[in-house]
């Protein structure tokens, strides 16, 4: 990148700068005329100069030119106007000049703004482009938050300055010189006064503002460090809580904020001191004009019109002058920021742009073999990780890499994936250095997976397909306004030096996923998910998802039909009691009292939680039926039982997990209520105490809590009150509760609840597991499994995939590589979170998947479970950074070497 910002701006915006400078030069003509016109108005029609006689007239708008060799050419003879007509005519001309000058400013500022935003876009893209081309070791010294802060915030002033870089000094300087020249034309002494004061301001103010630049740099650096520190806190929050260092972090942040406060306070003090002196000097000049100009007017050496014109012209002088001084400060400030950004984004051995050039066509098979040639690897401190290793991996080979901690096998896998660059030696593909080959060849020919899985914010499906998005494979067909907008976007992207790739186009390489298009892509994905045993997790995510039936009409209808199929399936399996369904005229013993009373799901946020108990209609129905007293007595008994059983237990006792209606923190509250009431009942309790007691009964489930409080009479009473509640439901509440309806999909419930349309019985210890197995089988039988899995694939994995468990992230990371067709697969201990049995299953299934259909890619697997070496043709054994053994597992077993030690241990 260019070291000087002005040179960078001129290089990329030369044509536009020349055009806007031309416009600025033309704008000086009406700007100068607007200075002279007030003098003509005052001296002419107002004071009567040229209108000495009654009925006198003057020529208005006479236009003639003195041309060489031709002489005087009259273009317009003008109009003869009276004194009053001339006053209005000149005033209209003045108004016209104001409008013209305003339009010039509007055009210039708009053009500058667009020019600045375009270059800002170019700079930001170029910085991100450089990040994408940084060598791997560069990222070990960078904080993501600091870099993103620079791209987002610190280069923002550079874009704003772009339009002003050449235009502002030309425009502002031109305006200031025009005003100064006009003052000199009126009176030389007043002109020298104005020039002297301008010179004082131009010398003193910039010198004083140098301190502002120093403080501004300090503020920028401390703010960037703060962003990096906050990012570290977010990333390391688990460690902070685990080691009780949250107060240390608070102290560190408070210290940093104190430093920023001091810098900003000093900045404000100095800034307003400079502003005070600048304003004082600006106001001193009018004082001198009034004194000296007034004296000259009284002496007859200056007419009133000239004095008014001088004062009017000077009113337009401090503004451009001040803005010009501000521009100079901004120029120095943004130059410093630009230099800092360039330094931060400079790196040795940056990747050549040709290596990452876009390739839309199939690059074909990768050259072979993949080899390490006298390879030595080192970390940032210079410590050797691998010493003089030479090895070749032929197409179709299956190679296991094993070794103890720090043996070096894992870093060889990283070197094959270009995640660490050689200290000496090189990695070659078909004899060519892998670092010089295009990424379109190596990035598609090699699939690399490690335990360090990162996922981008978005859906699970997007992250699964991420490795297939190499290039846009076809443009979308844009029409109408959308097409016009697309053309504008493409044009602006090209003018800003950005690629005009269409992110809305189809980027998925279906051929690499063993598919021909989007229609037959999902079966391939499902096979991969089954291989890594992630299908069940995605199904669980889908079953916990709430969908809108209008978005999935076929699935919603199928789910309702599946309810009845589930009943038949359970009946045939002799498990009819496994799920207790919701029935309109019956009480569901496996559901809470509250669920049975409402027999639906509240969808109005104003009625959710405790709010329903405060609803006047609900209270009137429950109170009018006497159910509130019954539920109070029931809740009172629950409170007595809970306090008696659990009051002496520690808060972390596992028994509290069984209490759905009360937490350990609630025990003292209910102890106080019971002690106050002492069995006096409903009438003695206040409204808060009644609500607290009745709330316990709402969460009560007899088969789970087993206090023997739910009688047949009470269940019948609750069902009857439910009927009364819905019979008289006010119109304004009709859409507030979605009632349970066996023939309709519940939009407020998740997929599993819609399938069950009831509650799993507490009598079956493994009921939930058995139900999910039956539901999965039914979904497949009824042809709904693909739709449900699609919903699971739409699950948002969160920032960095943190909404998934560690095991799920590792499985998804492996699946992302298995989805792609590659010539070499490198698996660098991808499943450390799984037990050996599960690792064994997944490794075997993955190898089987990659070898199907006659495919024979090379597999390189860094194993943490050495018992799996028998699955591979060849084993590389590393010890202390050296390749100590290389051969077939059977042959290595016969040697009394490191391999035998590792396998036996």
N, C-alpha and C positions, 0 to 999 in steps of 0.2 A: 504494500500500500504506500501511497505518496506520504512523505513526512510532513509536508506543509498542506494545511487545509485549503488555502486559497488556490494552490496549484491543482489539488484534487478536484475542487469545484470547477475551475476553469476547464480542466480536461474533459469533464463529463457534461458541462452545460455551456460550452463555448458559443454555439449558435444561438441559443436562447438568450444568453447574456448580451450578445451583440445586438439582438433585436430589441431587447428592453432598454438598452442604453440609447438606441436610436429614438425610441419612443420618449425617453426622458429628455433628450435634447430637443425634440419637437415641442414638448410640454413647456419648455422655458419661454417660448414666445408668448402665449397667452398669460403666463405667470408674470412676465415683465410688463405687459400691457395693463394688467390689473393694478400695478403700482402707479402708473402715470395717470390713469383715468380719474382718480379722486381729485388730483390737482386740476385737471381740466374742468371737472364739474364745479369745484369751488371757485376757481378764478373766472370761468366763463359765465354760465347762466346764473349762478348764485350771486357773484360779486359784480356781474355785468360787463366784464371785459369783452369788448367787441359789440356790445349792445348799448352804445352810448345814446343813440338817437331812438325816439319812439318809432316802433314798427320795424326796427333794424332786424336783419336776418343774417344768418351765417350758413356756410355750406357744410353739410353733414355727410360723411362717408365718401368724400372725393378720393378716388383711387387712381393714381397715375404713377408710372415708372419711368425713371431715366435710364435708358439702355444705351450702351456704347454703340457708336456707328449708326444708331437708329434715331436717338434723341428721345424726347419725352413722348410717352405713349399713355394716353388716358383710357383707363379701363371702365371707369364709371364717373360721370360728372358730378354725382352727389345730389343731395336734396337741400333746398333752401328752407331753413326752419327759423321760427321765431324763438325768442328767449325761453319761453315756457316749453315749446316743443323740443328745443335742444336739451333742456333739463331732463325731460322724460326719455328722450332718445338716448342720451348718454347714460342715464340710469339703467335703461334696458340693456345697453351694451355691457355695463358693469355686471348686471345680473347674468347675462349670457356668458361672460368670462368666468364668473363664479361657477356656473354649471359646467363649462368646458374644463376648468381646472379640477373640479370635483370628479368629472368623468375620467380625466387622465389619472388622477390618484386612484380611483376605483379600479381601473384597468391595470395599472402598474402594481398595486398591492395584491390584486387577485392573481395576476401572473406570477408575482414573486412567491405567493403562498403555494401555488401549484408546483412551481419550480422547486421550492424548498421541500415540500412533501415528497416529491418524486426522488430527490437526491437522498432524503432521509430513508426512503424505502430501499434505495440502492445500497446505502451504507449498512443498514441493518441486515439486508440479505447477504452482503459481502462478508459481514462478521460471522453470521451463522454458517455461511459457506466455508469459512476458514475453520470454524469449530469442527465441521464435518470432515475436514482435511487434516486436522491435527494428528500428529503421531500419538500412539497410545500412551506413552509415558507422560505426555503433557497433561493428561486428565488427572494424574495423581497429584499434581500440584495446583489444581484449580478447584475453587468452590463454585458449585453450580449456581447458587443464589447470587454471588458477586458477578459472575459472567452475565447471567440473565438480567441483572440490574443495569449493567453497562449497556447491553443491547436495547433494553426497554427505556431506561430513563436518561442515562448519561449522554447518549448520542442525540437525544431529543433537541437540545439547543443547536446542534449542528445543522439540522434540517431547517430550523427557523432562520439561521444565519445565511443559509445558501442563497436565498433570494435577495438578501441585503448585501452580500459580499462585494459586489461591484455596483449594484444599482444605487444603494443608499449613499455611498460617498459621492456618486455622480449627481443624484437627485438632490440630496441635502446640501452638498457643496455648491451645486448649481443654484439652488434657491438662495443660499446665504450670499454667494457672490453677486447674484442678480440684485438682491436687496441692497447690498453694500455699494454696488456700482450705481444704483439708482440714487442712493443718498449722496454719493460723490457728485453726481450730476446736478443735484439741487444746491449743495453747498460743500465746498472743499473742507472747511473746518469741521463741520458736523461729520463729514465722511471720515476724517482722520480720528475723531473721537470714537466713532463706532469701530473703526479698524483697530485702534489701540485696545479697546475693551475686549474685542473679539480675540486679539492676540493674547491678552492676559488670561482669559478663560481657556484658550487652547493650550496654554503652557502649564498653568497651575493645576487645573482639574485632572488631566490625565496623570500627572505625577502623584497627586494625592490618591488616585484610585488604584495605584499599584498595590497598596496594602490590601485593598479589597480582593485583588486577584489571589494573593497569598492565602487570605482567609477562606476564599471560595474553594481553593484547591484542598485545604485542610478539611473543610466541611464535606466535600465530595468524597475524600478518602475515608473519613470516619463513618459517613453514611453507608458507603459500600461495605466496610468491615462489619457494621451493625447488621446489614442484610445477610451477610455470610454467617454471622454468629446466630442469628435467629433461625436460619436454615439448619444449622447444626443442632440447635435445640429441638426442632421439629423432628429431624432424622434420628436423634439420639434420645428421644423422650423415654424410651424403655430403660435405657441405662441410667438416666437421671433418676427415675423413680426407684429403680432397683438399688441404687447406692445412696439414696437420700441426699442428693446434691442440688435439689431444686432451689434452696436458698442461696447457695453459692452462685447459681446461674442468675438469680435475681440481683445479687450484689454486682456481678459482672456487667449485666445489662444496665443497671443503675449507674455504674461508673462510666460506661460508654455514653449513656444519655447525658450525663453531667458534662462530659468533655464536649459533646456536640452542642449542648446548651451554651457553654462558655464561648465556643467559636462563633455561634450564631449571634450571641449577644454583642460580642466585639464587632462582628460584621455589621449589625444594625447601627451601633454607635458611630462607627466610621462612615457608614453609608449616609447617614443623615447629616453628619458634619459636612461631608462633601456637598450634599444637596443644599445645605444652608449657605455655604460660601458661593456656590454656583448661582443660586437664586439672588443672593445679595449683589453679585457682580452684574447679573442680568437687569436688576432693577436700578442699579446705579447709573446706567447709561441714559434712561429716560429722564432722570433727574438732571443730568448734564444737558440734555437736549432742551428741556424746559428752560433752564437757566440761560445757557449760552444762545440757544436758538431764539428764545424770547428777547434777549438783549439785541441780537442781530435784527430781529423783526422791528423792534422799537427804533433802532438806528436806521431803518430803511434799507438794510443790506440783504434782507430776506423777506419775501412776501408771505402772507398768512397761508396761502395755498401750498407753498413749498414746505413750510414748517409742518403743516398737517400731513402732507405727503411723506415727509421724512419720518415723522412719528408713526404714521401708519405702516411705512415700509419696515421700520425697526421692530414693530410688533411682530412681523413675520421673520425677523432675523434670529432672535434667541431660540425659537423653537427648533429650526433646522440645525442651529449651532449646537444646542444641547443634545439633539438626537445624533449629531455627528460625533460628539464626544462619547455618548453612550455606545454608538456603533464601534468606536475604537476600543472601548473597554470590552465590549462583547467579542470583538475580533480576537483580542488577546486571550480572553477567557476560553472561548471555544477552541482556539489553537492549542491551549494547554490541555483541554479535555481530549481533543483529537489525538494529540501526541500520546497521552496516557492510554487511550484506547488502542492506538496502533502498537504501542509497546506491549500491552496486555495480550493482544491477538497476534503477536509475532512469535514464530516458533521455528526451530531448526528442523530440517528434513520434513517440511510440510508436504503433504501428498499432492502430486501433480494433478491438476484438474482433469487431464486426459484419462487418468486412471478411473475417475468416477463419471465419465461421460455416459449419457443416456444411451441405452441399447434396447430398442423395441423388438428386434428380431431375436430368434433363438440363437444362442451362441454356440450350440452344439456341445458335444462331450468335452470335458476338460482334458488337457494334455496329461500324459502320464509318463513316468510315475511321480508321486509326491515324495520328495526326498529332503532330508536334512544333510547338508554338506559341511562337514567340519564345524558344526554349529556350537557357538558359545553364547550363553545368555547370562545377563547380569541384571540386578535390580537397580533402583535409583542411587543407592549408596555405593554401587560398584561391586557389591558382593556377588560372586559367581554362583549362578543357579544351575547351570549346565555346562559341562566342559567337553569341547571337541567331540561332539556326537555326530556320527554319520549313519544314516539309516534310510532305506527306501521302502515305500509302501506301494505295491503293485495294484492295479485295478482288480477288484474282486476279492482281495485278501481280507480276512477278518483277523485283526490284531488286537490283543489285550496288552495293556500297559499296567504294570504293578510296581510297587516299591513302598518303602516305609515313608514316614513323614519327612518332607523336604528332600525326597530322593531325586526329584527333577522330572519325573514322568509327566506330571500335570503341566509344567511349564513348556514341555515339548509340544503338548497338545495346544497350548495357547499360541505357541510360535507357528504351528501349522495353520491356526485360525487368524494369524496376523495381529493378535492382541498384544504381543510382545515382540519387539524387533531385535534382530541379532546384534550382539556385541561384535562378534566376528563370525565368519562363515555366512551361510545363507540357506533359505528354504527355496527349493526349486520345484517347478511343475513342468514336466517335459523338458527339463534342462534350463528353463527360463526362471529368472528370479521372480518369486511370487509377488514381491512388492512393486514390480514394474508392470505386471499384468493388469488388465482392466478388472475392476470390481465386478463388472457384468459377467466375466468368465469365472473368477474365483468365488465371488459371492453367491453364485448360483451352483457352482460345481462342488462347493464344500458347505456342509451344514454342521454348525458347531453348537454344542450344548454344554453348559456347566451348571453347577449348583447355584451359581449367582444369577438368579432369574430376575429380569426387570420387565415389567409390563406397562404399557402406556395407558393413560386414563381413557377409558372407553369400554366397550363391551368385550365379553369373553371371546365372542366370535371374531371380532376385529383383530384381537391379539393373536388368535389362533392362525388367522390368515395373513398376519403381518409379513411373514417371510416370503409371500408370493407377490408382493406389490413392488415389482422392480421398475415398471414403466407403464404409462397409459397405453392400453392396447387398442383403443378406439375412441374417437371423439363422440360426445353426446350430440344429439340432433336438437339444437336450440332454435326456437321459433319466436316470432313476435318480439315483445319487449325484452324477454329473456335473451333472445339472440342478439339484440342490439347491445344489451348490457355486457354480454360475453365479448363482443367485438371491442367494446370500449375497454374492458378489463385486459384483453390481450394486448391492445395498443399501448395502454399505460404500463403494462408489465415490460414490454420491449423497450419503451422509452426510459424506464427506470433500471434497465440492465438485468431484470429478473427473467427467469424462464417462464414461458407462457403455458406451462403444463396445466391441464385441466384436472383438478382434484376430484371433480364430479364424474370424470370418465371412469371406465372400468379398468382398474389397475391389476386385477387378479390374474395371474398366469395359471389358467385352468389346466393346461397341458402338464405343468409341473406338479399339479395335484392329482394326476391320473384322472382327469375329467375333461369333458369337451365344452362345458359351459356351466352356467349357474344352476341349471336344472338337475344335472347329475353330479354336482359337487358334494352335496350333503352326504350321500352314502360313503364316499371316500373319507370324509371327515369323521363320520361315525365309526368307521372301521379303525381309524387311528385312535379315537377316544376310547374305544373298547380295548385297544392294545395297551394303552397306558393306564387302564382301569379308572378313567375319569368320567365315563358315561353316567355312572350312578350318582356322582357328585353333581353333575349338570342336571340330571333328572330331579334331584332333591332341590336344587336351586329353582328349577322351573315350578315344581309343585308348591313352593313357598311364595310364588309370584302372584300378585293380583293383576289381572288383565281386565280390559274393558271388552265386553262381549261384542260390541259393534266393530271392534278392530279385528276380532277373530271369530266371525259368525259361525263358520263350520265347526271349529273346535268347541265353541260354547255349546252348540247343539249336540255335538258328540259327547261332551262331558255329562250333559243331562241324561242322555241315553245310557251312558256308562254307569250311572247310579243304579239303575235297575239291573244291569248286567252284573254289577258288583254284588247285589243282594243274591242273585241266582248263583253266582260263583261261591259265595260264602255258604249258601244253603247246601250246595252239592258237596262242599268240603266238610260239612258238619260243623261250620263255624258261624252259624247264624247269629250267635250272641256276641261276636267279636266287635260289631259296630251297632250301636243303638241309634236308630235314625230319628230325625226330627219329624214328628207327625202333628199336624195342625190341632188335633183335639186331644193330644196326650202330653204327659209330662216326661221329659227325657232325664232319666235318673243320672246319666253320666255327664250332663251339662250342669252349669251353675244355676242357682235360683234366679239370678238376674237374667241369664240367657233364656230361661224358661218363661220368665215374666214378660220380657220384651218380644221373644220369639222372632228375633231379627237382629240386624246390625245397624247401629246408629251411623248415619253418613253426614249428618249436619254437625260441623265442628262446634256449634254453639250448644249442643246437647251432649257432647262426648264427655266421658269420665264422670266426675261428680256433678256436672251441670244438669244431667237428667233428673237427679234427685231434687233439684231446685225448681224444676219446671212446674208451673201452677197446675196444668192439666194432669200431669202424672201424679202429683201429690193429691189432687182431688179424687182421682180414681182409687188410688191405693188407700187414702184415708177414708173415703166414703164407704169402702167395702170392709173396713176394719182390718185389712191386711197389714197395715203399718204397725199395729199393736202386736200382731202375731209375729211379724218379722223382728220386732224389737225384742220380744221375749226369746225368740230363737237366737238372735245375735247376742243377747245377754248370756245365754247358756254357753254359746261358743266362746265368749270372752272369759267366762269363769273357767271353762275347761282348759283353754289355752294358757291362761295365767297360772293355773294350778300345775299344769304339766311342764311348762317351759320357762317359768320365771326364774328358776335356779340354774338354768343352763347357760353356758357362755354364748355370746352372740354368734360365734362361728360354728356352733354345733350343727351337724348335718340334719337334725330333726327339723330345723327351721326351713329346710328346703321343701319339706312337705306342706308347710303352711302357706297356702296361696292367698289367704285373706289377711295375714298379719306378718310383720317382720320383727326381728329382735328389738329394733328401736321402738316399735309400737307397744311393747309389753308394759313399760312404766306408765304410758298414757292410759291404757285400759285398766291398769291397777288403780290409778287415781280415780277413774270414772266409777269403777266397781265399789271402791271404798266410799265414795261420796253418795252413791245411790243406795247401797246396802239393801238391794232387793226391793226398793220402793216402787219400781216400775216406771211405765211409760209417762204417766202424768207428772212425775216429779223431775223428769229430765228436761233440760233445756234443748233448744233446736240443734245446737252443735253436738250435744251428747247423743241425741236421738239419731242424727245422721251417722255418727261414728259407730254406734251399735248396729244400726240397720245395715250399714255397709258390710259388716262381717257376714251377715246372712246372705247377701247378694252373691258372695264368692264361694258359698258352701256347696260341696258335692258329697252326698252321703257315702257312695262307695269308696271315695278317697279319704274322707276325713273321719267317718265312722263314729260320730257322736250320738247317733240314734235320734236325731231331731226331726227327720223328714218322715211324716206320717202320710198315709194315703189320703186322709182328709185334707191335710195341708197342700199336697200336690194337686188335688182336685180344686181347692180354693184358688191356687195360683193360676191354674188353667182357666178358671172362670173369670178371674180378674183380668187376665190377658184378653179374653173375649170382650169384656166390657170396655177395656182400654181402646181396642181397635174399632168397636162399634160406634163409639162417640168421638173418634179421633178428629180434631179440628182440621179444616182444610189447609191451614198454614203449616201443619205438621205432617201432612201426607207424604211429602218427599223426604222427610227427615230420617225415617227408619225404613230400611229395606227388609221386608218380612221374608221369613223362610217359606219358600214355595217349592215343593218337590218337582214341579214341572218347569221351573225357570232357573236360569243361571244366575248366581248371586255375584253381582259385579263388585261388591265390597269384600268378598272373601277370596282366599287364594285358591289355586287349582285343586289342591288336595282336599280342602274343606268342601269344595263343590262336588268332588267325586264322592266323598263319604256322606255328605249331607247328614251328619250326625256326629257322635263322639265315640272314640274307641273305648271299649269296656276295660275297666280297671282289673277285671278278673284274670286277664291274660297278661302275664309278665312281659312277654315278647310281642304283644299285640301290635305295637307301632311298626316293628321290623317286618312282621308277617303281612301287615296291610300294605306296606310299600312294595313288597315283593309281588303281591297279588295285583296291585294297581299297575305296576310296571308291565306285568304280563298282559293285563287287559288292554292297556294302551297300545301295545304292540299288536294284539289280536284285532282290535277295532280300527287299526290304521291311524291312530292318533299320536303315536310315539314321535314321529318326525316333527309334527307341529309343536309338541310339548318340548322337544329337545331344541327346536329353534328358539323358543321362548327362553330356555335356559342359556342358550348361546348369547342372548341379548342382555344377560345379566351384566351390570356395570361393575368391573373389577376394582374400581377406585384408583386413587393415586398410587402408582407403583404396584398395582395388583394387591393392595393391602386388605381388601375385603375378602380375599381368598386365604385359606390356611396355608402354612408353609408347604405342607405336602401337596396340596392342590396346585400351588404355584410351580413346584418342581415337575409335577405330572404335565401341566399345561406347557411348560417350557420344553419338555421332551416331545410332546405332541406337535408343537409348532415346527420342530425340525423334521419329524417323521412325515408330516403332511407334504413336504417338498420332495421332488425327485432330484437327487444329487448324485454325483459320482463318488464323493467321499463323505462319510459321516464320522464326525469326531465327537465322542461323548466323554466329557471330562468330569467323571464322578457326578452324574446329573441327579442322582436320587439318594443323597446321604440321609434324608429324613425318613426313609422307609426301612423296615426290617429286612433281614437277609432273605426271608422266604418270599416277600413281595417283590424285592429287587430281582430275585431269581426268575419269577414269573414274568415280570415286565421285560427283562433282558431277553429271555427266550422268545417271547411274543414279538418283540420289536425286531429281532433278527429274522424271525419267520416272515414278518410283514415286509421287510425290506428285500427279502429273497424270493418273493412270490412273482409270478408271471415271467419267470426267466430273468429277472433283474439280478445283477451281481455287482452292486456298488461295494467299494472298499469300506470296511468298518474298523474304526480305531476307538477302542473303549478303555478309558482309564478306570480301572476297577478298584472299588473299596472292599469288595467281597472276592477274595482270591480263589474261592472254591468254584467260581464261574469260568476260570481260565480254560477248563476242558471244552467249552463251547467254541473256542477260537482255534484258528489254524496256526497261529503264531503268537508268541508271548515275548514282549520286551521287558526286561527286568532292570530297574534303575536303583542305584545306591549312591548317595552322597554326590549327586550331580553327574554320575557316570553311567553309561550303558554297560552293565556288567554281564548280562546274558541275553541271548537272542536265539529263539528256536521254537520248535513245536513243543507243546506242553508235555507230551509223552517223553520226548528226548531229554527235556530239562529235568524231569523227575528222576531220571537215572543218574544225573550228576549230583554230587553232594555240594550244591552251591546255594546261592541266595534264594533262588526260586523255591527249592525244597524247604528252606527255612520258613519262607513267607506262607507257603501253602499249608505246612504242618502246624503253624501257629494259628 
